[in-house]
Amino acid sequence: MVETNKDILTIEEAADLLGVSVKTFNKVLHTENLPARKIGREWKFSRQALIDWVAAGRSAEFYRETTSTKNGAGRGEKARRTAGWRIEFD
């Protein structure tokens, strides 16, 4: 774990702040509306913006009702499907 109190973070430091691998963080960076800036070839992240982004999220946003008939759904039952990150974790 990298200990840092910097306001502007590298991708490694941002991943560490959120407690995920750089690989997972990079997938989120490219699939979600993550607050970031690309400066030259490097991504930079505001520590506070990342904290605010996580705080603004709601778990209900990652689930939706479906009318699929898979697994018994569609017969009056509510099925929940993850509509969120769609990534594989390490």
N, C-alpha and C positions, 0 to 999 in steps of 0.2 A: 504494500500500500504506500503510495506516494503522499507524503505530508506536504501540503502547500496551502498558503493563505493568499495566493495571487488572485487578482480580480480577473485576469485574462488567462485562459487555460489552453494548453495544447490538446490534441485529441486523446493522448494517453492520460493526461491529468483529468480531462472531462469524463472519460470512461471510468477512471478510478473514483471520481466524485460520485458517480451514479452506481458504483459497485458492480460494473459489468466489464466484460473483456473488451478490448479494442475492436475485435472482430464483430461482436454483437453491437457495440456502439456505432460502428461504421454502417452496419445494416440499418439501424434506426435512423441514422443521419440521412440516408438515402431513401427512406420510405416514409418518414414522418416529417412534420413541419418543425424541425428542431431549430432553435435560435442559434445561428452561427454565421460567421463570415469567412470567406476564403480569401486569404491574403497571399498572393503569389501562388505557391503550390501547397500551402499549409492552411488547414482549418483552424480558426480561433473561436473560443467560446467564452462568454461572460459567465462567471461563476453564478452570479445572482440570477441571470436570465435562465440558466439551466434549472436552478432551484425553483424559480417561478413557473417554468414550463412543467416540471413534475407536479408542483402544487396545484396547477390549474387543471390537471387531468382528472377525469372521472372514470372509474372502472366500467360504469354502465355504457360508456361510449364504445367499448370494445366488444360489446355483445349486441346482437340484433335478433329479432324474430325472423323465422324463415318459414316458408310454406312447403318446404321439401318434404317428401314422404320417406326420407331416410330415417332409420332408427325410430319409426313410429310417429314422427312429426307429421303434421298435416291432417291428423284425425282429431283436431280439437286440442292437441297438446302443443305447448310452446317449446320449440327447440332453440337453443342458444348456440350460435356459432361465433367463434372468435373472428372479429372483423378488424382486429388491431394490427399488430406488428407483422404478422405472417413471416416470422423468421425462425431459424433454428438456433437454439442456444448451445453454447459449447458444452 
